[in-house]
Structure formats: structure tokens, C-alpha cells
Amino acid sequence: MKLSKKIARKRQSLRGLVKGTAERPRLSVFRSNHHIYAQIIDDSSFKTLVACSTVELDIKKENSNTANCSTSHLIGKKLAERSLEKNIKKIVFDRGPYIYHGRIKSLAEGARAGGLEF
């Protein structure tokens, strides 16, 4: 099945356009059908600084369903907590090929509520 040009443009990844630096690292998001993963990456040194996902045991204990918006919001808050411990406050958001809706939007709002600045 061929996608129309309009839909294909919406699905383009931002990865080639968004780069993280030491001052403003990149918050990269991956979403599967069952889990969501988020990590803060410094592209200049090619290192992951902070990571959080629904695969972790403490998050699995809190929420039995790992594929919903409330769990994504929690992941965003936990990621913000961990990044503030490492003095990371300003980031660049990389939503990847996903549209800014649903679980991706919820994760971003949770990160903002936790204290990160986009």
C-alpha cells in the first residue's frame, strides 16, 4: 500500500534535523505497542545521559498496563527527576517518526511537569 505524500511527510523522522549538544541534550522517544522508552542523549559525545522506560520493575509494579497515556506521563516525570539529579534542565525534544499525539504528547507533558524545559 502506497502512502500519499501528505501522510508520508507527517511520518518523517526529526532525527536528521534535531541534534543534542552538551548544553541542550536530545530527548529521544521510542514507542512500541506495549512499552515506551525515553532517553536523553548528548549527540556531541555520543552518550546516553539518562534513560527511563516502562520495562523497569518499579514502574511495572505501579501500573499493570504499560501502554497508556497515564504511564507515559509517569515516565516523563521519572525521566525529569533523573535528569535534574544530573543537572540537565534544558533539552531538545525528538519525537522520532511519531506524531505529537497520545502517548508521545503525554510523555512530553510529564517531562515538562517534572521540570524540564523544551
N, C-alpha and C positions, 0 to 999 in steps of 0.2 A: 504494500500500500504506500503510495507516494504522498508526502505531506505537502500542503500548499506552502507557498513562500512566506506567507504571513505567520503561519504556525511555526515553521522552521526557524524564522528569525527570533521568535519568542523563546525557543528552546536552546538558543545558542548559549554556550557557557561564557561566563565572565572571566574565566581563569586566565585567558591571554591578556585581558585588559587590566585586571586588578593585581597589583603587586604589593606585598607586605615588606616593610622596612623595619629596622631596629626600633624606630620611634613609633611607627604605626604598623604592627604586625597584622596579618590577614587571618580573619575568622572564616575557616573553610567548613562547609556543611555537606554531609553525605546522608541521604535518606534512602532506606530500603523499605520494603513492605512491613517489616516487623520492628525495625530499630532505627535510631537516628544517632549519628556520630558528629561531633564538632571538635575542631582543634584549632588552636591559634598557632600560626606558622610565621617564622621570620624567613622570608624568601632570600634575603641577602646572605645569610649563613646556612640556609637550607636545613633548619632545625625546627622541630615541633616544640613549642614552649609549654603549652598546656593542652590537655585533651580531656574530653568527657563524653560518655555515651550511655545508652540505655542497657548495654551489656553488663555494666558494673553491678555487683551484687547489692550494694546499698540502695541503688535506685530500683532494682528489680523487687526488692523487699517492700519498698514504699508503694509501688504501682504494679499491679499484676498485668495490666495492658500497657505495653511499651510503645504502641503505635497510635497515640492520640495527641491532641494539642496540649493537654494539661501536662503530660510527661515531657513534651518538648519545651514547654515553658520552664519546667523544673530543671531540665538540662541546661538551658540558658542561664538560669540563676546560679547553678553549681559551677558552670564554666566561669562566670563573672567572679564568683568568690575565689576560685583558684587563681585567676589571673590577677586579681587585686592583691593577693598574697605575694605575687612576684612583681608587683609594681607596674602592671600593664593596665592602663586606663583607656587609651585611645586605640581603636582598631579600625580596620577596613573590612567590611562585610562582603564575603564572597558566597553567593547563594548557589554557585555552580550552574548546572543546566536546569534547575528547578525554578518555577515561577514563585514570586514573593506572595505566597498564599498558604493558608493552612498551617501545617507543622513547621514550615520554614519561617513563616511570619511569627508564629508563637515562640520559637526559639530566639529570634531576634528581639522580640519584646521582653522576654525573660532576661536576656543579657543586658538590655537597657535598664530594666528594673533592678538588676543586680549592681549596676554602677558603671557599666562600660559605655563609652562614648563612640558613636559611629561617625 
